[in-house]
Amino acid sequence: MDKVEQINYRHNPFTANIGWEHSAEHDHTFFEIVLIIRSSADHTVNGITSPVSRGDMILLRPKDRHYFKITGKEPYQHRDIYVTQRDMQDICERISDDAYEILEAQKMPFSIKLNDLQTDYIDSFCHKYDDIIDYTKTGKYDRAFFKAFCSHLVCLIYENNLLYTAIPTWLSELVHDIKNKKLFLTNTVDELVQRTGYSHTQFCRLFKRYFNTTFSQYLTDYKLDYSLTLLADKSKSILEISSHLGYDSTSYYITAFKKRFGVTPHRYRISRL
């Protein structure tokens, strides 16, 4: 394709629900997270074509030229999630000092495969933003909540593509089990460190080298990210969620949540009603 269209924010500045048979090759003035919701397609990015299907999530950068061609028999649907360059820089600064430069330096965009529960949750969260057409008329909480949500997605994609391939196998397996087996809910920091066979000092030094943060802070951040999912269940009180996450007091959980996301758990929950 010779002609490349450049897409700016022409409609919804947050997200869009997309369904068509073929798209023209284009790039963007912003970052775009694409999540395949239904059916399958061939996705061509920077001249390289890969098959995508439900659960595939791709983090496209402003420089990436891409287009889709539907291959599945059922109606196609994917979710676009938009992130400004300034917001992406802020998000990446929370990951590491060079995370933004690493994202930009890759030949191909980072991606991840999500399960059905994760896919449906993300699509459901974005659905409430579908009808927003004027960014200037959105409330500051809407913008803060959506940025926090995007931060969680970017961290998932970044860690899946970079950290797991860079760190030792024993450490990547521990991090995998902490997240997928929810070990952070049933084990203390010392108990998790004991699983590795390293001394506490050795382990913490190695963890900081590969993750650019302390192990305790990593667990805290992941607990708070996980609590976003728990808050979607209106039957659970803030007290119950705080207790489930292992916090000694609800006030400490609220303070930690606000420090990470800029809003309280109650405000975050209200925004999703």
Secondary structure, 3 states (H helix, E strand, C coil): CCCCEEECCCCCCCEEEECCCECCCEEECCEEEEEEEECEEEEEECCEEEEEECCEEEEECCCCCEEEEECCCCCCEEEEEEECHHHHHHHHHHHCCCHHHHHHHCCCCCEEECCHHHHHHHHHHHHCCCCCCCHHHCCHHHHHHHHHHHHHHHHHHHHHHHHHHHCCHHHHHHHHHHHHCCHHHCCCHHHHHHCCCCCHHHHHHHHHHHHCCCHHHHHHHHHHHHHHHHHCCCCCCHHHHHHHCCCCCHHHHHHHHHHHHCCCHHHHHHHCC
